[in-house]
Amino acid sequence: MFAILEAIEVHQPALIFLACSNNPTGNVFYIDNIKGIIETISNIVVVDEAYTPFVESTLMPSLGESPNLLNTHKTIYLSLSIK
């Protein structure tokens, strides 16, 4: 987590994109760590929760708390395209 926050401070990205959980690695960011990133930067943070059914936590309840948080669920679109 420290390395991510340090990189944000050094590079000041306009957009941060986090895949949680990440495919194919299966890495999961802790919700508190993601919230820490959101609070650190005023720019947009996109959290892709396409694989939320396979993890125990989600940022969906936090959507109204942070104006710079965007949340995506790509698997919804995938299932619609298969029909």
C-alpha positions as CSV (number, residue, x, y, z in Angstrom):
1,M,0.0,0.0,0.0
2,F,2.8,2.4,0.8
3,A,4.3,2.0,-2.6
4,I,1.0,2.9,-4.3
5,L,0.6,6.0,-2.2
6,E,4.2,7.0,-2.8
7,A,3.7,6.6,-6.6
8,I,0.5,8.7,-6.5
9,E,2.4,11.5,-4.7
10,V,5.3,11.4,-7.1
11,H,3.4,11.0,-10.4
12,Q,0.1,12.8,-9.6
13,P,-2.0,10.6,-12.0
14,A,-5.2,12.1,-13.5
15,L,-6.8,8.7,-13.3
16,I,-6.2,5.6,-11.2
17,F,-7.7,2.3,-12.3
18,L,-7.9,-0.7,-9.8
19,A,-9.1,-4.1,-10.7
20,C,-10.5,-5.8,-7.6
21,S,-10.3,-8.7,-7.7
22,N,-7.7,-8.8,-10.4
23,N,-7.9,-11.4,-13.1
24,P,-5.8,-13.6,-13.7
25,T,-3.9,-13.1,-10.5
26,G,-6.8,-13.1,-8.1
27,N,-5.2,-10.2,-6.1
28,V,-7.7,-8.4,-3.9
29,F,-7.3,-4.9,-2.5
30,Y,-8.6,-4.4,1.0
31,I,-11.5,-1.9,1.0
32,D,-9.8,0.3,3.6
33,N,-6.7,0.5,1.3
34,I,-8.9,1.5,-1.6
35,K,-10.6,4.1,0.5
36,G,-7.2,5.4,1.5
37,I,-6.2,5.8,-2.2
38,I,-9.5,7.6,-2.9
39,E,-8.9,10.0,0.0
40,T,-5.3,10.7,-1.1
41,I,-6.2,11.9,-4.6
42,S,-8.8,14.3,-5.8
43,N,-8.8,12.9,-9.3
44,I,-10.9,10.0,-10.5
45,V,-10.4,6.5,-9.1
46,V,-12.1,3.7,-11.1
47,V,-12.5,0.4,-9.3
48,D,-13.4,-2.5,-11.6
49,E,-15.3,-5.0,-9.5
50,A,-16.1,-7.4,-12.3
51,Y,-15.4,-10.4,-10.1
52,T,-17.2,-9.2,-7.0
53,P,-19.2,-12.5,-6.8
54,F,-15.9,-14.2,-6.0
55,V,-14.8,-11.9,-3.1
56,E,-16.3,-11.0,0.2
57,S,-16.3,-7.2,-0.1
58,T,-17.4,-4.4,-2.4
59,L,-17.3,-0.7,-2.7
60,M,-20.9,-0.4,-3.9
61,P,-22.1,0.9,-0.5
62,S,-19.4,3.6,-0.6
63,L,-20.4,5.1,-4.0
64,G,-22.2,8.1,-2.5
65,E,-19.4,8.9,-0.1
66,S,-16.7,9.9,-2.6
67,P,-17.3,12.1,-5.6
68,N,-14.1,10.9,-7.4
69,L,-15.1,7.1,-7.1
70,L,-16.4,5.3,-10.2
71,N,-17.3,1.6,-9.9
72,T,-17.6,-0.8,-12.9
73,H,-18.9,-4.3,-13.2
74,K,-17.8,-5.5,-16.6
75,T,-19.3,-9.0,-16.2
76,I,-22.8,-7.5,-16.5
77,Y,-22.0,-6.3,-20.0
78,L,-20.4,-9.6,-20.9
79,S,-23.5,-11.5,-19.9
80,L,-25.7,-9.1,-21.8
81,S,-23.6,-9.6,-25.0
82,I,-23.9,-13.4,-24.7
83,K,-27.7,-13.3,-24.9
